[in-house]
Amino acid sequence: MRKSTWPLVIVAVFALVISVMSWNQYIFTPDALGENGEGLIGVKQGEATAFTALWTGMLYVHIVSSVIALVIGAYQWFPRMRRKYRGAHRILGMLYGLGVLFGGISGLYLAVYATGGWISQAGFGVLAVLWLYTVFYGVRAGIQGNYREHRKWMLRNYALTFAAVTLRMMILLSVSIFGGEHFLVYYVVIAWMCWVPNLLVAEWLIRRSGSVQRKTA
């Protein structure tokens, strides 16, 4: 395996692990969303959130569609697979785009009720808007046959998709260091830090790739 492939493998493994954990937590574990105060719904009710069937439905839509995008997107970046299975790449790309579309729309709705007040709401709201914005330009560039721009926009987009992983990693790390009693304090920071650094790394990779191409031209 080439050294350049290892980062892709690591990203794919993290994406798969977090997806399985999320799927198990919210889909296969009955009490994960329970109304007895232990699960996510119980917490939101304790915050006097405008808890409705629509909110629950949007949450499930967001979980399922985001997991689809997270897993499919991770494996779309392997160059060998992309070259060898072009047809599969296009089909999976369409499924990925649909995952982002439904995940972004539901995420924008859920951001209104995000824990931590307006700072968290703004963080997750901007994330959802940028997620939809970047996938639109990425898909459009691909349809137009402008594959260089397609890769740039989709790299930005998957960096935002990967926020599902960095969010959970930051929560686990913060709880381990600061404890659960200060959750609301650091959660408002995580609402931004789970995706802003990802996007900055994506932009750095895009500029680095452009610089290398100019030097070798």
Backbone as numpy.savetxt, mean C-alpha at the origin, in Angstrom:
# Nx Ny Nz CAx CAy CAz Cx Cy Cz
21.20 -16.48 -8.45 20.36 -15.28 -8.45 21.24 -14.02 -8.45
20.92 -13.09 -9.33 21.70 -11.86 -9.42 21.51 -11.00 -8.18
22.59 -10.22 -7.86 22.50 -9.31 -6.71 21.37 -8.31 -6.87
21.13 -7.86 -8.09 20.09 -6.86 -8.35 18.69 -7.39 -8.11
18.58 -8.74 -8.04 17.26 -9.35 -7.85 16.90 -9.47 -6.37
17.90 -9.49 -5.51 17.63 -9.69 -4.08 16.68 -8.65 -3.47
16.83 -7.36 -3.77 15.87 -6.40 -3.22 14.43 -6.70 -3.63
14.25 -7.19 -4.87 12.91 -7.55 -5.35 12.37 -8.75 -4.57
13.24 -9.70 -4.28 12.83 -10.88 -3.51 12.41 -10.47 -2.10
13.19 -9.59 -1.48 12.87 -9.13 -0.12 11.52 -8.41 -0.10
11.30 -7.53 -1.08 10.03 -6.81 -1.17 8.88 -7.80 -1.35
9.07 -8.79 -2.22 8.02 -9.78 -2.48 7.70 -10.60 -1.23
8.73 -10.97 -0.48 8.53 -11.76 0.74 7.75 -10.95 1.78
8.16 -9.69 1.99 7.46 -8.83 2.94 6.01 -8.63 2.51
5.80 -8.42 1.22 4.44 -8.22 0.70 3.57 -9.45 0.96
4.13 -10.62 0.73 3.38 -11.86 0.92 3.08 -12.10 2.40
4.08 -11.90 3.26 3.89 -12.11 4.70 2.83 -11.19 5.27
2.91 -9.89 4.95 1.94 -8.92 5.45 0.56 -9.20 4.89
0.48 -9.63 3.65 -0.81 -9.96 3.04 -1.47 -11.14 3.75
-0.69 -12.18 4.02 -1.22 -13.34 4.73 -1.68 -12.95 6.13
-0.87 -12.14 6.81 -1.24 -11.68 8.15 -2.52 -10.88 8.14
-2.64 -9.96 7.17 -3.84 -9.12 7.07 -5.06 -9.95 6.73
-4.87 -10.87 5.78 -5.99 -11.74 5.38 -6.47 -12.57 6.55
-5.53 -13.11 7.32 -5.88 -13.93 8.47 -6.54 -13.10 9.56
-6.02 -11.89 9.77 -6.53 -11.04 10.84 -7.95 -10.57 10.59
-8.22 -10.13 9.35 -9.50 -9.50 9.07 -10.52 -10.39 8.39
-10.07 -11.41 7.68 -11.01 -12.24 6.93 -11.30 -13.56 7.65
-10.26 -14.20 8.19 -10.43 -15.53 8.76 -10.56 -15.55 10.27
-10.30 -14.43 10.94 -10.41 -14.38 12.40 -11.70 -13.66 12.77
-12.68 -14.37 13.29 -13.99 -13.78 13.56 -13.97 -12.57 14.50
-13.08 -12.58 15.50 -13.09 -11.51 16.50 -12.27 -10.29 16.10
-11.59 -10.35 14.94 -10.73 -9.24 14.54 -11.51 -7.95 14.36
-12.74 -8.08 13.88 -13.58 -6.91 13.70 -14.75 -6.92 14.68
-14.64 -7.73 15.73 -15.75 -7.90 16.65 -16.20 -6.63 17.34
-17.45 -6.63 17.74 -18.04 -5.44 18.35 -17.98 -5.50 19.88
-17.16 -6.39 20.43 -17.09 -6.55 21.88 -16.02 -5.69 22.50
-15.49 -4.74 21.71 -14.48 -3.83 22.24 -13.06 -4.28 22.00
-12.89 -5.53 21.56 -11.55 -6.05 21.35 -11.03 -5.78 19.95
-11.92 -5.88 18.97 -11.49 -5.75 17.59 -11.50 -4.32 17.10
-11.25 -4.17 15.80 -11.16 -2.84 15.19 -12.48 -2.09 15.29
-13.58 -2.78 15.06 -14.89 -2.12 15.13 -15.17 -1.65 16.55
-14.81 -2.47 17.53 -15.00 -2.07 18.92 -14.22 -0.82 19.26
-13.00 -0.72 18.76 -12.17 0.46 18.99 -12.81 1.69 18.37
-13.28 1.56 17.12 -13.88 2.69 16.43 -15.17 3.13 17.12
-15.93 2.18 17.64 -17.14 2.54 18.38 -16.77 3.27 19.66
-15.68 2.85 20.28 -15.23 3.52 21.50 -14.82 4.95 21.24
-14.43 5.26 20.00 -14.07 6.63 19.62 -15.28 7.43 19.19
-16.45 6.83 19.29 -17.69 7.48 18.87 -17.67 7.80 17.38
-17.04 6.92 16.61 -16.99 7.09 15.17 -18.38 6.83 14.59
-18.67 7.48 13.50 -19.95 7.25 12.82 -19.90 5.87 12.18
-19.96 4.86 13.05 -19.83 3.48 12.61 -21.10 3.04 11.89
-20.94 2.59 10.66 -22.08 2.16 9.87 -21.71 0.91 9.08
-22.73 0.30 8.48 -22.50 -0.86 7.62 -21.65 -0.46 6.43
-21.79 0.78 5.97 -20.99 1.27 4.85 -19.51 1.28 5.23
-19.21 1.74 6.44 -17.81 1.77 6.91 -17.22 0.36 6.93
-17.98 -0.59 7.45 -17.52 -1.97 7.50 -17.30 -2.53 6.10
-18.24 -2.26 5.21 -18.11 -2.71 3.83 -16.90 -2.13 3.16
-16.67 -0.83 3.36 -15.51 -0.17 2.77 -14.21 -0.74 3.33
-14.23 -1.09 4.61 -13.04 -1.67 5.23 -12.68 -3.00 4.56
-13.69 -3.84 4.35 -13.45 -5.13 3.71 -12.98 -4.95 2.26
-13.59 -4.01 1.55 -13.18 -3.72 0.17 -11.72 -3.28 0.16
-11.36 -2.41 1.11 -9.99 -1.90 1.18 -9.00 -3.02 1.48
-9.33 -3.89 2.42 -8.43 -4.98 2.78 -8.20 -5.92 1.61
-9.29 -6.38 0.99 -9.18 -7.36 -0.09 -8.45 -6.77 -1.30
-8.87 -5.58 -1.73 -8.27 -4.97 -2.93 -6.82 -4.58 -2.69
-6.49 -4.10 -1.50 -5.12 -3.71 -1.20 -4.19 -4.92 -1.14
-4.67 -6.02 -0.59 -3.87 -7.25 -0.55 -3.60 -7.76 -1.96
-4.61 -7.71 -2.82 -4.44 -8.12 -4.22 -3.36 -7.27 -4.89
-3.44 -5.95 -4.70 -2.46 -5.05 -5.31 -1.06 -5.27 -4.73
-0.99 -5.47 -3.43 0.31 -5.64 -2.77 1.04 -6.88 -3.28
0.32 -8.00 -3.40 0.95 -9.26 -3.83 1.27 -9.24 -5.32
0.29 -8.87 -6.13 0.52 -8.85 -7.59 1.63 -7.87 -7.94
1.58 -6.68 -7.36 2.57 -5.65 -7.68 3.99 -6.07 -7.38
4.19 -6.83 -6.30 5.54 -7.25 -5.92 6.18 -8.13 -6.97
5.38 -8.96 -7.63 5.93 -9.91 -8.60 5.95 -9.37 -10.02
5.40 -8.19 -10.21 5.44 -7.56 -11.54 6.80 -6.95 -11.86
7.66 -6.83 -10.85 8.93 -6.12 -11.04 10.07 -7.01 -11.46
9.90 -8.33 -11.42 11.00 -9.22 -11.80 11.20 -9.16 -13.32
12.36 -8.67 -13.78 12.57 -8.46 -15.22 12.40 -9.72 -16.06
12.91 -10.84 -15.58 12.84 -12.07 -16.34 11.40 -12.52 -16.56
10.60 -12.44 -15.51 9.19 -12.82 -15.61 8.43 -11.86 -16.52
8.80 -10.58 -16.42 8.12 -9.57 -17.24 8.40 -9.77 -18.72
9.63 -10.12 -19.05 9.99 -10.34 -20.46 9.43 -11.65 -21.00
9.47 -12.68 -20.17 9.07 -14.01 -20.63 7.56 -14.17 -20.73
6.85 -13.52 -19.82 5.39 -13.68 -19.77 4.71 -12.31 -19.94
4.83 -11.74 -21.11 4.29 -10.40 -21.36 2.76 -10.37 -21.24
2.12 -11.43 -21.75 0.66 -11.49 -21.67 0.18 -11.53 -20.23
0.84 -12.36 -19.42 0.49 -12.46 -18.00 0.77 -11.14 -17.29
1.84 -10.47 -17.69 2.18 -9.18 -17.09 1.05 -8.17 -17.32
0.48 -8.17 -18.52 -0.61 -7.23 -18.83 -1.87 -7.58 -18.04
-2.20 -8.86 -17.99 -3.41 -9.28 -17.27 -3.28 -8.99 -15.78
-2.13 -9.35 -15.21 -1.90 -9.07 -13.79 -1.85 -7.57 -13.54
-1.34 -6.83 -14.51 -1.31 -5.37 -14.39 -2.71 -4.79 -14.30
-3.64 -5.35 -15.09 -5.02 -4.88 -15.03 -5.65 -5.20 -13.68
-5.37 -6.40 -13.17 -5.88 -6.77 -11.85 -5.28 -5.88 -10.77
-3.99 -5.58 -10.91 -3.32 -4.68 -9.97 -3.99 -3.30 -9.99
-4.24 -2.79 -11.21 -4.88 -1.48 -11.34 -6.25 -1.44 -10.70
-7.02 -2.53 -10.86 -8.34 -2.60 -10.24 -8.21 -2.64 -8.71
-7.19 -3.37 -8.23 -6.96 -3.41 -6.79 -6.66 -2.04 -6.22
-5.81 -1.28 -6.93 -5.48 0.07 -6.49 -6.71 0.98 -6.58
-7.49 0.84 -7.66 -8.67 1.67 -7.83 -9.64 1.51 -6.67
-10.01 0.27 -6.38 -10.96 0.02 -5.29 -10.32 0.29 -3.93
-9.02 -0.05 -3.81 -8.33 0.23 -2.55 -8.19 1.71 -2.28
-7.94 2.49 -3.34 -7.79 3.94 -3.18 -9.10 4.64 -2.84
-10.17 4.24 -3.53 -11.47 4.86 -3.27 -11.94 4.53 -1.86
-11.84 3.25 -1.48 -12.25 2.86 -0.13 -11.31 3.47 0.92
-10.03 3.57 0.59 -9.07 4.17 1.52 -9.35 5.64 1.75
-9.78 6.34 0.71 -10.11 7.75 0.85 -11.31 7.93 1.77
-12.28 7.04 1.65 -13.45 7.08 2.54 -13.04 6.78 3.98
-12.23 5.73 4.17 -11.81 5.33 5.52 -10.92 6.37 6.17
-10.19 7.14 5.36 -9.30 8.18 5.91 -10.08 9.21 6.71
-11.32 9.44 6.34 -12.15 10.42 7.06 -12.34 10.00 8.51
-12.31 8.68 8.76 -12.55 8.15 10.11 -11.28 7.62 10.76
-10.12 7.99 10.22 -8.86 7.46 10.74 -8.64 7.85 12.20
-8.09 6.92 12.96 -7.75 7.17 14.36 -6.66 8.23 14.46
-6.80 9.16 15.40 -5.76 10.16 15.64 -6.12 11.57 15.22
-7.33 11.77 14.70 -7.74 13.13 14.36 -7.33 13.56 12.97
-7.36 14.87 12.74 -7.22 15.41 11.38 -5.83 15.18 10.78
-4.80 15.07 11.63 -3.45 14.84 11.08 -3.37 13.46 10.44
-3.87 12.45 11.15 -3.91 11.10 10.59 -4.83 11.04 9.38
-5.97 11.70 9.49 -6.93 11.71 8.38 -6.30 12.32 7.13
-5.58 13.42 7.32 -4.90 14.06 6.18 -3.82 13.15 5.61
-3.05 12.49 6.47 -1.98 11.61 6.01 -2.50 10.48 5.15
-3.52 9.79 5.64 -4.08 8.67 4.88 -4.89 9.16 3.68
-5.48 10.34 3.80 -6.23 10.90 2.67 -5.31 11.26 1.51
-4.18 11.90 1.81 -3.21 12.25 0.76 -2.64 10.97 0.14
-2.38 9.97 0.97 -1.89 8.69 0.46 -2.87 8.09 -0.55
-4.15 8.09 -0.22 -5.16 7.52 -1.13 -5.24 8.29 -2.44
-5.18 9.62 -2.36 -5.25 10.45 -3.57 -4.03 10.20 -4.46
-2.84 10.18 -3.87 -1.62 9.94 -4.64 -1.60 8.52 -5.21
-2.14 7.59 -4.48 -2.22 6.20 -4.95 -3.05 6.11 -6.23
-4.19 6.79 -6.23 -5.05 6.81 -7.42 -4.42 7.62 -8.55
-3.81 8.73 -8.20 -3.18 9.63 -9.19 -2.06 8.92 -9.94
-1.17 8.25 -9.20 -0.02 7.61 -9.84 -0.42 6.40 -10.67
-1.44 5.65 -10.23 -1.85 4.49 -11.03 -2.52 4.95 -12.33
-3.22 6.07 -12.29 -3.85 6.59 -13.51 -2.79 6.90 -14.56
-1.75 7.64 -14.17 -0.71 8.00 -15.12 0.13 6.80 -15.52
0.31 5.85 -14.60 1.04 4.64 -14.95 0.32 3.80 -15.98
-0.97 3.60 -15.78 -1.77 2.81 -16.72 -1.87 3.53 -18.06
-2.07 4.83 -18.03 -2.18 5.60 -19.27 -0.90 5.51 -20.10
0.26 5.61 -19.43 1.54 5.51 -20.14 1.72 4.13 -20.74
1.28 3.09 -20.02 1.39 1.74 -20.53 0.52 1.53 -21.76
-0.70 2.05 -21.74 -1.62 1.93 -22.88 -1.05 2.66 -24.09
-0.41 3.80 -23.84 0.17 4.60 -24.93 1.48 4.01 -25.46
1.99 2.98 -24.79 3.24 2.36 -25.22 4.49 3.08 -24.75
4.32 4.04 -23.85 5.46 4.77 -23.30 5.93 4.02 -22.04
6.71 2.95 -22.26 7.03 2.03 -21.16 8.02 2.62 -20.16
8.84 3.56 -20.59 9.75 4.20 -19.65 8.96 5.00 -18.61
8.01 5.80 -19.08 7.17 6.56 -18.15 6.26 5.63 -17.36
5.82 4.55 -17.99 4.99 3.56 -17.31 5.71 3.00 -16.09
6.98 2.63 -16.27 7.75 2.08 -15.15 7.97 3.11 -14.05
8.20 4.36 -14.43 8.39 5.42 -13.44 7.15 5.60 -12.57
6.00 5.72 -13.24 4.76 5.96 -12.50 4.36 4.74 -11.66
4.61 3.55 -12.19 4.25 2.36 -11.44 5.20 2.11 -10.27
6.44 2.57 -10.40 7.35 2.49 -9.26 6.87 3.40 -8.14
6.48 4.62 -8.52 5.90 5.53 -7.52 4.66 4.91 -6.88
3.83 4.32 -7.73 2.58 3.75 -7.24 2.82 2.59 -6.29
3.75 1.68 -6.66 3.96 0.54 -5.78 4.64 0.96 -4.47
5.42 2.03 -4.51 5.99 2.55 -3.27 4.88 2.94 -2.30
3.78 3.47 -2.86 2.63 3.83 -2.04 1.85 2.58 -1.62
1.76 1.60 -2.51 1.12 0.33 -2.16 1.85 -0.33 -0.99
3.18 -0.23 -1.01 4.01 -0.86 0.01 3.85 -0.20 1.37
3.12 0.90 1.43 2.81 1.53 2.71 2.06 0.57 3.62
1.35 -0.40 3.05 0.67 -1.41 3.85 1.66 -2.19 4.69
2.86 -2.40 4.16 3.91 -3.11 4.87 4.60 -2.20 5.89
5.02 -1.02 5.43 5.75 -0.11 6.33 4.87 0.38 7.47
3.58 0.52 7.23 2.65 0.92 8.29 2.68 -0.09 9.43
2.55 -1.35 9.10 2.51 -2.39 10.14 3.86 -2.57 10.82
4.93 -2.42 10.06 6.25 -2.53 10.67 6.50 -1.39 11.65
6.08 -0.19 11.27 6.27 0.97 12.15 5.41 0.87 13.40
4.19 0.33 13.26 3.32 0.17 14.43 3.94 -0.83 15.41
4.40 -1.97 14.89 5.01 -2.99 15.75 6.25 -2.44 16.44
7.08 -1.72 15.71 8.30 -1.15 16.28 7.97 -0.10 17.33
6.99 0.76 17.04 6.63 1.83 17.98 6.02 1.27 19.26
5.17 0.26 19.12 4.57 -0.35 20.30 5.65 -1.01 21.16
6.62 -1.64 20.51 7.70 -2.30 21.24 8.57 -1.30 22.00
8.77 -0.12 21.40 9.66 0.88 22.01 8.92 1.77 22.99
7.76 2.28 22.58 7.06 3.29 23.39 5.88 2.75 24.18
5.45 1.54 23.87 4.31 0.97 24.58 2.98 1.37 23.97
1.95 0.62 24.28 0.64 0.86 23.71 -0.07 2.09 24.26
0.33 2.56 25.44 -0.38 3.69 26.05 -0.15 4.99 25.28
0.90 5.06 24.50 1.19 6.28 23.73 0.84 6.12 22.24
-0.02 5.17 21.95 -0.33 4.83 20.57 -0.78 6.03 19.75
-1.71 6.83 20.29 -2.25 7.96 19.54 -1.19 9.02 19.25
-0.17 9.09 20.08 0.88 10.09 19.88 1.70 9.76 18.64
2.16 8.52 18.53 3.01 8.17 17.39 2.23 7.73 16.16
0.95 7.41 16.33 0.18 6.97 15.17 -0.04 8.10 14.17
-0.17 9.32 14.66 -0.34 10.45 13.75 0.92 10.68 12.92
2.07 10.33 13.48 3.34 10.43 12.74 3.43 9.28 11.73
3.03 8.10 12.15 3.08 6.92 11.27 2.18 7.10 10.07
1.07 7.82 10.24 0.14 8.05 9.14 0.81 8.72 7.95
1.88 9.45 8.20 2.67 10.08 7.14 3.94 9.31 6.84
4.60 8.83 7.89 5.89 8.17 7.71 5.78 6.80 7.04
4.60 6.22 7.01 4.45 4.91 6.38 4.52 4.99 4.86
4.39 6.22 4.30 4.43 6.31 2.83 5.36 7.39 2.28
5.60 8.46 2.99 6.46 9.53 2.48 7.88 9.02 2.20
8.55 8.31 3.13 9.88 7.79 2.82 9.87 6.82 1.62
8.81 6.01 1.51 8.70 5.09 0.37 8.73 5.84 -0.95
7.97 6.92 -1.00 7.88 7.71 -2.22 9.21 8.40 -2.52
9.90 8.86 -1.48 11.20 9.49 -1.68 12.22 8.49 -2.22
12.17 7.26 -1.71 13.07 6.22 -2.22 12.76 5.93 -3.69
11.48 5.88 -4.04 11.09 5.64 -5.43 11.62 6.74 -6.34
11.51 8.00 -5.90 12.01 9.12 -6.70 13.53 9.05 -6.84
14.20 8.64 -5.78 15.67 8.49 -5.85 16.05 7.42 -6.85
15.34 6.29 -6.86 15.62 5.22 -7.80 15.37 5.66 -9.24
14.31 6.44 -9.44 14.00 6.94 -10.79 15.10 7.87 -11.29
15.52 8.80 -10.44 16.58 9.74 -10.83 17.91 9.01 -11.02
18.19 8.02 -10.19 19.43 7.24 -10.30 19.45 6.46 -11.61
18.30 5.87 -11.94 18.20 5.12 -13.19 18.39 6.03 -14.40
17.80 7.23 -14.33 17.96 8.20 -15.43 19.38 8.66 -15.58
20.07 8.84 -14.46 21.48 9.26 -14.48 22.36 8.19 -15.10
22.11 6.92 -14.75 22.89 5.81 -15.31 22.68 5.69 -16.81
21.44 5.87 -17.25 21.12 5.78 -18.67 21.81 6.88 -19.47
21.88 8.08 -18.90 22.55 9.19 -19.58 24.05 8.94 -19.69
24.65 8.34 -18.66 26.09 8.08 -18.66 26.47 7.02 -19.68
25.56 6.02 -19.85 25.85 4.92 -20.77 25.41 5.21 -22.18
24.70 6.34 -22.38 24.20 6.66 -23.73 25.35 7.17 -24.62
